[in-house]
Amino acid sequence: MGFLTPVYAAVVSTTSKQMSLWERMTPPEDISVNGHLIDWLFGYTTYMNLFFFALVCIGLFGFSYKYAAKRHPKPYYTYGNKKIHIIIATVIGLSVFLGIDMNITRISNDDYVNVFAKWPKADENPLRIQALGQQWAWHFRYAGADNVFNTEDDVVQLNDLRLPTDRKVVIQVLSKDVIHSLYFPNARRKVDAIPGRLTRMWWEPTKAGTWDIACAEMCGTYHYRMKASLTTYSQEDFAVWLAEAQEKALQENDPENPELFWGWKWQY
């Protein structure tokens, strides 16, 4: 298969025109090992809010109907400080607090501690990548055969990230100017790119294809231009692409070009 930069804008445009309203409202396809955790928490939050919203609507319209002027021409005044009123308000408040707020906190904390904060170990051979955000582009760097960043055999990509499936990827992120946010909608992951401060994230792709990368932080006038492409391959196809890219890098990299040698010493 060829490894030229994928031309996908026209395909996306054509596909979006054919999508129904419901399809446009559904989240992007999850192509990551742990993306379902984010989806589940989002779904739980949404359904719990809908449930309590429905209760509020039932109470609002139900009492409006029950105590309409037609049925109760003489109004009934209350300060809401009767014991039964206090009990009902307390039960509803605790139900919302414990059922939504505290439960969301518990679930998200468990996911973070037990999954997202468990960084891949060296013996798992994660793919290491450096990402640099700037107005208005994403730069990606792969270490060459020497496995050291910012040397002449590095592969540097502009708005074009290539990853293997079924292998953990660790990305260190930095910004050249203002705060950006490296966002993978299909992985449900994002991390801020901050000037002068390294941030990082990891995830593991599960499906081959072409996907979108975006900036999730309003970073200026042309924020909308910070769209990049993610292409995921099988590990075999990725190895072929990387070998070809490294060979090309050795021929074209110029040590005097600051646009190519912007990397940093890897900090794990």
Secondary structure, 3 states (H helix, E strand, C coil): CCCCCCCCHHHHHHHHHHCCHHHHHCCCCCCECCHHHHHHHHHHHHHHHHHHHHHHHHHHHHHHHHCCCCCCCCCCCCCCCCHHHHHHHHHHHHHHHHHHHHHHHHHHHHHHHHHHCCCCCHHHCCEEEEEEEECCEEEEEECCCCCCCCCCCCEEEECEEEEECCCCEEEEEEECCCCEEEEEHHHCEEEEEEECECEEEEECECCCEEEEEEECCCCCCCHHHCCEEEEEECHHHHHHHHHHHHHHHHHHCCCCCCCCCCCCCCCC
